[in-house]
Amino acid sequence: MGHLMPFLCLAAMLATRNCTVTVVAAQPTVSAVESDQLSSFFATHQNIKCLEFQLLPYNPTTDIHPFFARFIAISNSVHLLHSNSVHLLHPLLSNTSPPLFAFITDFTIANSVCKITIDLSIPTYSSLSEQCL
């Protein structure tokens, strides 16, 4: 959850400066705590739009930490193709209204996201939040 907080703080700060802000939230969340935090954030900041990014199911074959399982699920969902050969994230981002002006992503998935945002001509910025597990 700690990696998400800097992005939510940035979203809230941009919204107070009259920016239209959309947060892409991976679903399902890692935990009930993360789900509650996101629900509370969007209830408090009703001017910030939430785009739910439905992840592909991921069932690890080994016992790994839920955060790492989530990272793999996000990577798989961004990389993998539907049967119609369209990235899962691409249509979500391309159909936003109003259109996205910029995209800020976590450093860990920036390479995957950039392939999509370049195709959509959306400037992309990555951030590295240094949090311990």
N, C-alpha and C positions, 0 to 999 in steps of 0.2 A: 504494500500500500504506500510505502514511503516514496517510491519512485513517481507515483501519480500526483502527489501533493504539489510539487513545484509547477506542474502543468496546470493544475486547477487554480493555483494562485495567479499564474500568468494570465489565464483565461479571465479570471475575475478582474484583474488589473486592466486588461485591455478593454473589457466591457465597460468599466467606469470611465474610459476615455472615448466613449461613443463608437467603439469598434463593434462590428457584427461578429460574434464569436460562435463557432460551432466546435463542439468536442466530439471526437470519434471515440466511443466507449466500447471496448471489446466485451462481448456477451457470449456465454455466461461469465460472470466475474469469478475471480479466484476464490473469494470467500464472502461470507455474509457481511463481514465488516466492510469490505470494499463496496459491496452492493449498497449497504446503508450509507456509506460516505458519499457515493455518487448520487443517491436519491436525495440526501440532505443538501448536497451542493446544488443540484438542479432545482430543488424546491426553493432554496434561498436566492438563486440567481436565475429567475425565470426568463430573463432576457438572453440567456445563453442556450443555444440549441444543442440537443444531444442527438448524434447519429449513432445508432446501435449497429456495431459491426459483428454480425453473427459468425462465430468461429466454427471451423470444421471440428467434429469430434476428434479428440485425441486421447487415446488410452495407452499410457506408457507401459512398456513391457517390464520395466524395472521400477523399484520404489524410489521416486525422485521427489524433491521438494516441489510443492504446488506452484511456486513462482516460476521454476524452470519448466515445468510442464506447460504453464501458460505461455511462456516465451516461445516454446516449440509450436504450440497450437497457433499462436499469432503468425509466426513465420510460415507455417504450413498454409494457413488461410490466405496470406498475402501472396505466396508463391504459387500455390496449386491452382489449377485451372478447372473451371466447370466443364461439363461435357461440351458446352458450346464454345470452349476455348477463350473465355473471358475471365480475367482476374476477378476474384471475389470483391476486392476493394475498389477496383476501377469503376464499376457502375455506381457504387455508393457515392464516390467522390464526384463523378461526372454529372450526377443528377441532383446536386444540392441546389437549393434556391434560398437566397441568392447564391450565385457561383462563388467558389472559394477564391480569395485574393492571394492567400499564402497558406502554407501548411507547415506546422511546427511538429516535429516528431522526436521521439526518443532515439538517441544515438544507436541503440542496439538493433533497431529495425529500419534505420534510415536508408540503407542501401536498397532494401526491398521496396520501400515506399517511394523512393526517388524514381525508380523505373516507371512507376505509375504517374507520379506528379509531373515528370518531364513530358510524358506523352500527353498530359492534359494541360501543359504550359502553366503549371502552378509553381511559383517560386517556393522552395522548400528549405527550411532551417532545421537543424538538429540540435538537440540539447543533451548533455550528459549530466544527469543528477547523481551525485555520489552518495548513495545510501547503503547502509549495511543491511544484510538480511537478518 
